[in-house]
């Protein structure tokens, strides 16, 4: 009894001790507070996050990325460098770094990758940019070129000489950038191998990105500017250089961990494609549950759901922009159209009308080589805007705009509830499965087999083995 009492007394004393979080926790902000490079990254961080649709939060996926980054940091060129890693809520395939250890990877890139070593290859490449101070060097070079360009514009009387000087400056920047990319490749692959990952993952993922770019290149609306390959071009020479660096660790297939199983566990359920906050594209239809609206575009048209607007392109150089603005003043829609935001407005064309029971107004405009139809529709305190552009003289302006007006309507609460985002789902291949049955389960694309091959890095003629795990895109 005495012994038990003594144990209890000791337990009580330890329990009552003053234990609390540190008053000076070692957060990224604390570590970087006196680092001017980090301050540069911090200034740019909000703009980057906003332009890529915000941050993507999923505890499982964030732990996965943190695990990979931690293994790389321990063997990187500068293990003392702290990193702030943000998963961006964008379907674009991209990753990049800002000075001071700000690293970014999109959920679109995570969806394309097939194992942890491929994500590690991307992150180690971006970490190499940070440790080599490429961001600082690039900014200095760009500032010097801006000054030189200003001198050229102000001093040289010859437009041709000025343009030639500007072109040379851009070429120097491009060459400098390529040199940085190759240096980051070399450092990144060395870090990848030393962290115990498959060093050939860099070359594999470059191949996957090139395949994805080819898949997207048949889509005229695809915005390549936000994708990794627009700033990290994948050439056969670059892929071969990546393999050459990897050979320092041994022959392909004999060295390093791919980390496929825990990677697939970490991305199972990952949001794919459009974010619910930006609405959904389903074939020729755009739907937005929160706004409670939907509309169709004509057959043969492609919808591209961007952060700032829905952009649509069609045959014959037809283009449509759809967006919404708040209207707390509750102006008449005819006055709103005539308020100055439409260039080349034909004043006599402004007409009040209704669209499926909603207050609306239409107008025509003309500028340069284009004719425009402008349609605005009020729903609550929001004004939705369609601007349809066709080349001058085209007879497709009215039928295209008419399709938009005719199909624009409020969706029912039941329709809104039925809208579900697409996600990456990891499934085990059964003995009876084939390429046809697996790809048939893909949603959100009419090129099911092609996309299935791309996101699973399956060469033509190869099928997944029974018992293996593959990614599909479904609700």
C-alpha positions as CSV (number, residue, x, y, z in Angstrom):
1,X,0.0,0.0,0.0
2,X,2.8,2.4,0.8
3,X,4.6,1.6,-2.5
4,X,1.4,2.3,-4.4
5,X,0.9,5.6,-2.5
6,X,4.5,6.7,-3.4
7,X,3.9,5.9,-7.1
8,X,0.7,7.9,-7.0
9,X,2.5,10.8,-5.4
10,X,5.2,10.8,-8.0
11,X,2.6,10.6,-10.8
12,X,0.6,13.6,-9.3
13,X,3.8,15.7,-9.1
14,X,4.7,15.1,-12.7
15,X,1.2,15.7,-13.9
16,X,1.0,19.0,-12.0
17,X,4.3,20.3,-13.4
18,X,4.0,23.4,-15.7
19,X,4.2,22.0,-19.2
20,X,3.0,24.3,-22.0
21,X,3.8,25.1,-25.6
22,X,7.1,26.9,-26.2
23,X,6.7,30.7,-26.1
24,X,9.2,30.8,-29.1
25,X,8.1,27.9,-31.3
26,X,10.3,27.1,-34.2
27,X,7.9,27.9,-37.0
28,X,8.9,28.6,-40.5
29,X,8.0,32.3,-39.9
30,X,10.2,32.4,-36.8
31,X,13.2,30.7,-38.5
32,X,12.9,33.0,-41.6
33,X,12.1,36.3,-39.9
34,X,15.5,37.9,-40.6
35,X,16.0,36.3,-44.0
36,X,15.5,38.9,-46.8
37,X,15.0,36.1,-49.3
38,X,12.1,34.8,-47.3
39,X,10.7,38.3,-47.1
40,X,10.8,38.4,-50.9
41,X,8.9,35.1,-51.1
42,X,6.4,36.2,-48.5
43,X,5.5,39.3,-50.6
44,X,4.7,37.1,-53.6
45,X,3.0,34.3,-51.7
46,X,-0.5,35.8,-51.6
47,X,-0.5,36.6,-55.3
48,X,0.7,33.0,-56.2
49,X,-2.0,31.4,-54.0
50,X,-4.8,33.7,-55.4
51,X,-3.8,33.0,-59.0
52,X,-3.9,29.3,-58.5
53,X,-7.3,29.1,-56.8
54,X,-6.2,29.1,-53.2
55,X,-4.7,26.4,-51.1
56,X,-5.8,22.8,-51.2
57,X,-6.3,21.3,-47.7
58,X,-6.5,17.6,-47.1
59,X,-4.6,16.2,-44.1
60,X,-3.7,12.9,-45.7
61,X,-2.3,14.5,-48.8
62,X,-0.5,17.2,-46.8
63,X,1.2,14.5,-44.6
64,X,2.3,12.7,-47.8
65,X,4.0,15.8,-49.3
66,X,5.5,16.7,-45.9
67,X,7.0,13.2,-45.6
68,X,8.6,13.4,-49.0
69,X,9.9,17.0,-48.4
70,X,11.3,16.0,-45.0
71,X,13.4,13.1,-46.5
72,X,14.8,15.4,-49.1
73,X,15.6,18.3,-46.8
74,X,17.8,16.1,-44.6
75,X,20.2,15.4,-47.5
76,X,19.8,18.6,-49.5
77,X,22.5,21.1,-50.4
78,X,21.5,23.2,-47.4
79,X,19.9,21.1,-44.6
80,X,19.4,24.2,-42.5
81,X,17.2,25.8,-45.2
82,X,13.5,25.8,-44.0
83,X,10.7,25.3,-46.4
84,X,7.1,26.3,-46.5
85,X,5.3,23.9,-48.9
86,X,1.8,24.8,-50.2
87,X,-0.4,22.5,-52.2
88,X,-2.3,24.8,-54.7
89,X,-6.0,24.1,-55.4
90,X,-5.4,24.0,-59.2
91,X,-5.8,21.2,-61.8
92,X,-2.8,22.7,-63.7
93,X,0.4,20.5,-63.6
94,X,2.9,22.7,-61.9
95,X,5.5,23.2,-59.2
96,X,7.8,26.1,-58.5
97,X,9.8,27.8,-55.8
98,X,10.2,31.4,-54.6
99,X,13.3,32.7,-52.8
100,X,13.5,31.9,-49.1
101,X,12.1,28.3,-49.3
102,X,8.5,28.9,-50.5
103,X,7.7,25.7,-52.5
104,X,4.5,25.1,-54.4
105,X,3.0,22.0,-56.0
106,X,-0.5,21.8,-57.5
107,X,-3.0,19.0,-56.8
108,X,-3.0,18.5,-60.6
109,X,0.6,17.5,-60.5
110,X,0.0,15.1,-57.6
111,X,-2.8,13.5,-59.6
112,X,-0.5,12.9,-62.6
113,X,2.4,11.5,-60.5
114,X,2.4,7.7,-60.0
115,X,4.6,7.3,-56.9
116,X,6.4,9.2,-54.2
117,X,9.7,9.3,-56.0
118,X,8.2,11.3,-58.9
119,X,6.9,13.9,-56.5
120,X,10.2,13.8,-54.7
121,X,11.9,14.5,-58.1
122,X,9.8,17.6,-58.6
123,X,10.3,18.9,-55.1
124,X,14.1,18.2,-55.1
125,X,14.4,20.1,-58.4
126,X,12.5,23.1,-56.9
127,X,14.6,22.9,-53.6
128,X,17.7,23.1,-55.8
129,X,16.4,26.4,-57.2
130,X,16.1,27.7,-53.7
131,X,19.5,26.4,-52.4
132,X,21.3,27.7,-55.6
133,X,19.6,31.1,-55.1
134,X,18.2,31.0,-58.6
135,X,15.3,33.2,-57.7
136,X,17.6,35.9,-56.6
137,X,19.8,35.6,-59.6
138,X,16.9,35.6,-62.0
139,X,15.4,38.7,-60.4
140,X,18.7,40.5,-60.7
141,X,19.0,39.5,-64.3
142,X,15.5,40.6,-65.1
143,X,16.0,43.9,-63.4
144,X,19.1,44.5,-65.4
145,X,17.2,43.7,-68.6
146,X,14.4,46.0,-67.7
147,X,16.8,48.9,-67.2
148,X,18.6,48.0,-70.5
149,X,15.3,47.9,-72.3
150,X,14.3,51.3,-71.0
151,X,17.6,52.7,-72.2
152,X,17.1,51.1,-75.6
153,X,13.6,52.6,-75.8
154,X,14.6,56.1,-74.7
155,X,18.1,56.4,-76.4
156,X,18.0,54.5,-79.6
157,X,16.2,56.3,-82.4
158,X,16.0,53.2,-84.6
159,X,13.0,51.1,-83.8
160,X,14.7,48.1,-85.5
161,X,17.9,48.5,-83.4
162,X,15.7,48.8,-80.2
163,X,13.8,45.7,-81.1
164,X,16.9,43.7,-81.8
165,X,18.5,44.8,-78.5
166,X,15.3,43.8,-76.7
167,X,15.3,40.4,-78.5
168,X,18.9,39.8,-77.5
169,X,18.0,40.6,-73.9
170,X,15.2,38.1,-73.9
171,X,17.5,35.4,-75.4
172,X,20.0,36.0,-72.6
173,X,17.3,35.6,-70.0
174,X,16.1,32.4,-71.7
175,X,19.6,30.9,-71.9
176,X,20.2,31.8,-68.3
177,X,17.0,30.1,-67.3
178,X,17.9,26.9,-69.2
179,X,21.2,26.9,-67.4
180,X,19.4,27.2,-64.1
181,X,17.0,24.4,-65.0
182,X,19.8,22.0,-65.9
183,X,21.7,22.8,-62.8
184,X,18.5,22.2,-60.7
185,X,18.1,18.9,-62.5
186,X,21.6,17.8,-61.5
187,X,21.3,18.9,-57.9
188,X,17.7,17.6,-57.6
189,X,18.6,14.1,-58.9
190,X,21.6,13.9,-56.6
191,X,19.3,14.8,-53.7
192,X,16.7,12.3,-54.8
193,X,19.2,9.4,-54.9
194,X,20.8,10.3,-51.6
195,X,17.4,10.5,-49.9
196,X,16.8,6.9,-50.9
197,X,14.3,7.5,-53.7
198,X,14.5,6.1,-57.2
199,X,16.7,8.6,-59.0
200,X,15.2,7.6,-62.4
201,X,11.9,9.1,-61.2
202,X,12.9,12.6,-62.7
203,X,13.1,11.2,-66.2
204,X,9.9,9.2,-65.8
205,X,8.0,12.2,-64.6
206,X,9.3,14.4,-67.5
207,X,8.0,11.7,-69.8
208,X,4.6,11.7,-68.1
209,X,4.3,15.4,-68.3
210,X,5.2,15.4,-72.0
211,X,2.5,12.7,-72.5
212,X,0.0,14.9,-70.6
213,X,0.9,17.9,-72.6
214,X,0.4,15.9,-75.8
215,X,-3.0,14.8,-74.5
216,X,-3.9,18.4,-73.8
217,X,-2.5,19.8,-77.0
218,X,-5.6,18.5,-78.9
219,X,-7.7,20.8,-76.7
220,X,-7.5,24.3,-78.1
221,X,-8.8,25.8,-74.8
222,X,-6.1,24.3,-72.6
223,X,-4.1,27.0,-70.9
224,X,-0.5,25.8,-71.1
225,X,0.8,29.0,-69.4
226,X,0.1,27.6,-65.9
227,X,1.7,24.2,-66.6
228,X,5.1,23.0,-65.5
229,X,6.3,22.4,-69.0
230,X,5.8,26.0,-70.1
231,X,8.7,26.9,-67.8
232,X,10.4,23.5,-67.6
233,X,10.5,22.3,-71.2
234,X,10.9,18.6,-71.6
235,X,13.2,17.8,-74.4
236,X,14.7,14.4,-75.3
237,X,18.1,15.8,-74.4
238,X,16.9,16.9,-71.0
239,X,15.3,13.5,-70.3
240,X,18.5,11.7,-71.3
241,X,20.6,14.0,-69.1
242,X,18.3,13.2,-66.2
243,X,18.9,9.4,-66.8
244,X,22.6,10.0,-67.1
245,X,22.7,11.7,-63.7
246,X,20.6,8.9,-62.3
247,X,23.1,6.2,-63.5
248,X,25.5,7.5,-60.9
249,X,23.4,5.6,-58.4
250,X,23.2,2.3,-60.4
251,X,21.3,0.8,-63.3
252,X,17.6,1.6,-63.7
253,X,15.3,-0.6,-61.7
254,X,18.0,-1.6,-59.2
255,X,18.2,1.3,-56.9
256,X,16.1,3.5,-54.7
257,X,12.5,3.3,-53.5
258,X,9.5,4.4,-55.5
259,X,7.1,4.6,-52.6
260,X,4.1,3.8,-54.7
261,X,1.8,2.2,-52.2
262,X,2.0,5.0,-49.5
263,X,1.8,7.6,-52.3
264,X,-1.4,6.0,-53.7
265,X,-2.8,5.9,-50.2
266,X,-2.0,9.6,-49.8
267,X,-3.8,10.7,-53.0
268,X,-6.8,8.4,-52.9
269,X,-9.8,10.8,-53.0
270,X,-7.7,13.8,-54.2
271,X,-9.9,16.5,-55.9
272,X,-9.5,16.3,-59.7
273,X,-10.3,18.9,-62.2
274,X,-12.6,21.8,-61.4
275,X,-13.0,22.9,-57.8
276,X,-16.6,23.0,-56.5
277,X,-16.2,26.7,-55.8
278,X,-15.6,27.3,-59.5
279,X,-18.5,25.1,-60.8
280,X,-18.4,22.0,-63.0
281,X,-18.0,21.3,-66.6
282,X,-19.8,18.2,-67.8
283,X,-19.5,17.8,-71.5
284,X,-21.2,20.7,-73.2
285,X,-22.7,22.0,-69.9
286,X,-21.5,24.3,-67.2
287,X,-23.1,24.0,-63.8
288,X,-22.5,25.9,-60.5
289,X,-24.3,24.6,-57.4
290,X,-23.5,27.5,-55.1
291,X,-24.6,30.1,-57.7
292,X,-27.6,27.9,-58.7
293,X,-27.1,28.2,-62.5
294,X,-26.4,26.2,-65.6
295,X,-26.0,26.7,-69.3
296,X,-25.0,24.7,-72.4
297,X,-22.7,25.5,-75.3
298,X,-23.2,24.3,-78.9
299,X,-21.8,21.0,-80.0
300,X,-18.1,21.2,-81.0
301,X,-17.4,24.0,-78.4
302,X,-14.9,23.5,-75.6
303,X,-15.5,24.9,-72.1
304,X,-12.4,26.0,-70.0
305,X,-13.4,26.8,-66.4
306,X,-10.8,29.4,-65.2
307,X,-10.6,31.1,-61.8
308,X,-11.6,34.5,-63.2
309,X,-14.2,33.4,-65.8
310,X,-15.5,30.6,-67.9
311,X,-13.9,30.7,-71.3
312,X,-15.4,28.9,-74.3
313,X,-14.0,28.4,-77.8
314,X,-15.7,27.1,-80.8
315,X,-15.1,26.4,-84.5
316,X,-14.5,29.4,-86.8
317,X,-12.6,31.4,-84.1
318,X,-15.7,31.9,-82.0
319,X,-15.1,32.8,-78.3
320,X,-17.3,33.3,-75.3
321,X,-16.6,34.7,-71.9
322,X,-19.0,34.1,-69.0
323,X,-18.6,35.7,-65.5
324,X,-20.7,37.4,-62.8
325,X,-20.5,40.7,-60.9
326,X,-22.3,41.9,-57.8
327,X,-24.9,44.6,-58.3
328,X,-25.8,46.1,-54.9
329,X,-27.1,49.3,-56.6
330,X,-29.8,47.3,-58.5
331,X,-29.4,49.3,-61.7
332,X,-31.5,48.7,-64.7
333,X,-29.7,46.2,-67.0
334,X,-30.0,48.5,-70.0
335,X,-28.2,51.2,-68.0
336,X,-25.7,48.7,-66.8
337,X,-24.7,47.6,-70.4
338,X,-24.4,51.2,-71.4
339,X,-22.2,52.2,-68.4
340,X,-18.9,52.0,-70.3
341,X,-17.6,48.5,-69.8
342,X,-18.4,47.4,-73.3
343,X,-16.0,48.6,-75.9
344,X,-17.5,49.5,-79.3
345,X,-21.1,49.3,-78.0
346,X,-23.8,50.0,-80.7
347,X,-26.1,52.2,-78.5
348,X,-29.3,51.6,-80.6
349,X,-28.9,47.8,-80.1
350,X,-29.4,47.8,-76.3
351,X,-32.7,46.0,-75.5
352,X,-34.4,44.8,-72.4
353,X,-35.7,41.2,-72.4
354,X,-36.1,38.1,-70.2
355,X,-34.2,34.8,-70.2
356,X,-36.2,31.9,-68.8
357,X,-38.2,34.2,-66.5
358,X,-35.2,36.3,-65.4
359,X,-34.6,40.0,-66.1
360,X,-32.1,40.4,-68.9
361,X,-30.7,42.8,-71.5
362,X,-28.8,42.3,-74.8
363,X,-26.7,44.5,-77.0
364,X,-24.3,44.3,-80.0
365,X,-20.8,45.7,-80.2
366,X,-18.1,45.9,-82.8
367,X,-14.3,46.4,-82.5
368,X,-11.3,45.7,-84.7
369,X,-12.1,42.4,-86.6
370,X,-14.8,41.2,-84.2
371,X,-18.5,41.4,-83.7
372,X,-19.9,40.9,-80.2
373,X,-23.2,39.9,-78.6
374,X,-23.5,41.0,-75.0
375,X,-26.1,39.4,-72.8
376,X,-26.6,40.2,-69.1
377,X,-29.0,38.4,-66.8
378,X,-30.0,39.3,-63.2
379,X,-30.4,36.7,-60.5
380,X,-30.8,38.1,-57.0
381,X,-28.0,40.7,-56.4
382,X,-25.8,39.1,-59.1
383,X,-25.5,40.1,-62.8
384,X,-24.3,37.3,-65.0
385,X,-22.6,38.3,-68.3
386,X,-22.1,36.5,-71.6
387,X,-19.8,38.1,-74.2
388,X,-19.8,36.2,-77.5
389,X,-17.2,37.2,-80.1
390,X,-17.2,36.1,-83.8
391,X,-15.0,37.3,-86.7
392,X,-16.6,40.2,-88.5
393,X,-19.2,39.0,-91.1
394,X,-19.7,35.6,-89.4
395,X,-23.3,34.4,-89.4
396,X,-22.7,32.4,-86.2
397,X,-23.1,35.3,-83.7
398,X,-26.9,35.1,-83.2
399,X,-27.2,31.2,-83.1
400,X,-24.3,30.9,-80.7
401,X,-25.7,33.7,-78.3
402,X,-29.2,32.2,-78.7
403,X,-28.0,28.8,-77.4
404,X,-26.5,30.4,-74.3
405,X,-29.7,32.5,-73.6
406,X,-32.0,29.6,-74.3
407,X,-30.2,27.1,-72.0
408,X,-29.2,29.5,-69.1
409,X,-31.5,28.7,-66.2
410,X,-31.6,28.2,-62.4
411,X,-30.9,24.7,-61.2
412,X,-33.2,23.0,-58.7
413,X,-32.0,22.2,-55.2
414,X,-32.1,18.5,-56.2
415,X,-29.7,19.2,-59.1
416,X,-27.4,21.2,-56.9
417,X,-27.3,18.4,-54.3
418,X,-26.5,15.8,-57.0
419,X,-23.4,17.7,-58.2
420,X,-20.3,16.0,-57.0
421,X,-16.7,16.9,-57.7
422,X,-14.4,14.4,-59.6
423,X,-11.7,12.7,-57.5
424,X,-8.8,10.4,-58.0
425,X,-9.9,7.0,-56.9
426,X,-7.3,4.2,-56.4
427,X,-8.6,0.8,-57.3
428,X,-7.2,-2.7,-57.4
429,X,-7.1,-4.4,-60.8
430,X,-9.2,-7.6,-60.8
431,X,-8.5,-10.7,-62.8
432,X,-11.5,-10.0,-65.1
433,X,-10.5,-6.3,-65.6
434,X,-9.2,-5.0,-68.9
435,X,-8.1,-1.7,-70.3
436,X,-11.6,-1.2,-71.7
437,X,-13.4,-2.0,-68.4
438,X,-11.1,0.1,-66.3
439,X,-11.1,3.2,-68.6
440,X,-14.9,2.9,-68.9
441,X,-15.1,3.9,-65.3
442,X,-13.4,7.2,-66.0
443,X,-15.6,10.3,-65.7
444,X,-15.2,13.9,-66.8
445,X,-13.7,13.2,-70.2
446,X,-14.9,11.8,-73.5
447,X,-11.3,10.4,-74.1
448,X,-11.5,7.9,-71.3
449,X,-8.8,5.5,-72.5
450,X,-6.3,8.2,-73.4
451,X,-6.6,9.9,-70.0
452,X,-6.5,6.6,-68.2
453,X,-3.2,5.7,-69.9
454,X,-1.7,9.2,-69.2
455,X,-2.5,9.3,-65.5
456,X,-1.2,5.8,-65.0
457,X,1.8,6.2,-67.3
458,X,0.8,3.2,-69.3
459,X,2.5,2.9,-72.7
460,X,0.4,1.8,-75.7
461,X,0.1,-2.0,-75.7
462,X,0.6,-2.4,-72.0
463,X,-2.2,-3.3,-69.6
464,X,-2.1,-3.1,-65.8
465,X,-1.5,-6.5,-64.1
466,X,-4.1,-8.1,-61.9
467,X,-3.5,-7.3,-58.3
468,X,-1.8,-4.0,-59.1
469,X,-3.4,-0.6,-58.2
470,X,-4.4,2.1,-60.7
471,X,-5.9,5.5,-60.6
472,X,-9.3,6.3,-62.1
473,X,-11.2,9.6,-62.1
474,X,-14.8,9.4,-60.8
475,X,-17.1,11.1,-58.4
